Amino acid sequence: MLNFGLQAVNAILAPLVAELHTREQPEEVQRVLRMGVTASASVGIATGLLLFVGAPWILGVFGEGYVSGVWVLRVGLLGYLFNSL
């Protein structure tokens, strides 16, 4: 779920950045990349926060035994958020 936002932004930005780079427009490349990082971080942080807060409920859907793994999910989420930034 977290990866979707990052992949969507990258799929849009890659050809755009390549085209701008080919046209030798470094200011536009920088502007587009800054916008992409902001969008990716925003989606990742919002989704990660929802999953972090809702971790007990989400894991509880699979059964009471899974709720004990809430911190494993939360640590994994934190790692992924650092990766997306």
C-alpha positions as CSV (number, residue, x, y, z in Angstrom):
1,M,0.0,0.0,0.0
2,L,2.8,2.4,0.9
3,N,4.7,1.5,-2.2
4,F,1.8,2.5,-4.5
5,G,2.3,6.2,-4.0
6,L,6.1,6.0,-4.6
7,Q,5.7,3.9,-7.7
8,A,3.0,6.2,-9.1
9,V,5.1,9.3,-8.7
10,N,8.2,7.6,-10.1
11,A,6.2,6.3,-13.1
12,I,5.1,9.8,-13.9
13,L,8.4,11.6,-13.2
14,A,10.9,9.3,-15.0
15,P,9.9,10.1,-18.6
16,L,9.3,13.8,-17.7
17,V,12.7,14.2,-16.1
18,A,14.4,12.4,-19.0
19,E,12.7,14.7,-21.5
20,L,13.6,17.8,-19.6
21,H,17.2,16.6,-19.2
22,T,17.4,16.0,-23.0
23,R,16.2,19.5,-23.6
24,E,18.9,20.8,-21.2
25,Q,16.5,22.5,-18.8
26,P,18.2,21.9,-15.4
27,E,15.9,24.4,-13.6
28,E,12.8,22.5,-14.8
29,V,14.3,19.2,-13.8
30,Q,15.0,20.5,-10.3
31,R,11.4,21.9,-10.0
32,V,9.8,18.7,-11.2
33,L,12.0,16.5,-8.9
34,R,11.2,18.7,-5.9
35,M,7.5,18.4,-6.7
36,G,7.8,14.7,-7.0
37,V,9.6,14.3,-3.7
38,T,7.0,16.4,-2.0
39,A,4.2,14.3,-3.5
40,S,5.8,11.0,-2.7
41,A,6.7,12.0,0.9
42,S,3.1,13.4,1.5
43,V,1.5,10.2,0.3
44,G,4.0,8.0,2.1
45,I,3.7,9.9,5.4
46,A,-0.1,10.0,5.3
47,T,-0.5,6.3,4.5
48,G,2.2,5.3,6.9
49,L,0.6,7.3,9.7
50,L,-2.8,5.7,9.1
51,L,-1.2,2.2,9.1
52,F,0.9,3.1,12.2
53,V,-2.1,4.3,14.2
54,G,-4.4,1.6,12.9
55,A,-1.9,-1.3,13.2
56,P,-3.8,-3.1,16.1
57,W,-7.1,-3.0,14.3
58,I,-5.6,-4.1,11.0
59,L,-3.7,-7.0,12.5
60,G,-6.8,-7.8,14.6
61,V,-8.7,-8.5,11.4
62,F,-6.5,-11.6,10.9
63,G,-7.0,-12.8,14.5
64,E,-6.1,-12.0,18.0
65,G,-2.7,-13.8,17.7
66,Y,-1.6,-11.3,15.2
67,V,-2.2,-8.2,17.4
68,S,1.0,-9.1,19.3
69,G,3.0,-8.3,16.2
70,V,1.9,-4.6,16.1
71,W,5.4,-3.3,16.8
72,V,6.9,-5.4,14.1
73,L,4.5,-3.7,11.6
74,R,5.3,-0.3,13.1
75,V,9.1,-0.8,12.9
76,G,8.7,-1.9,9.3
77,L,6.6,1.1,8.5
78,L,9.2,3.5,10.0
79,G,11.9,1.8,7.9
80,Y,9.8,2.2,4.7
81,L,9.0,5.8,5.5
82,F,12.7,6.6,5.8
83,N,13.2,4.8,2.5
84,S,10.5,6.9,0.7
85,L,12.0,10.2,1.9
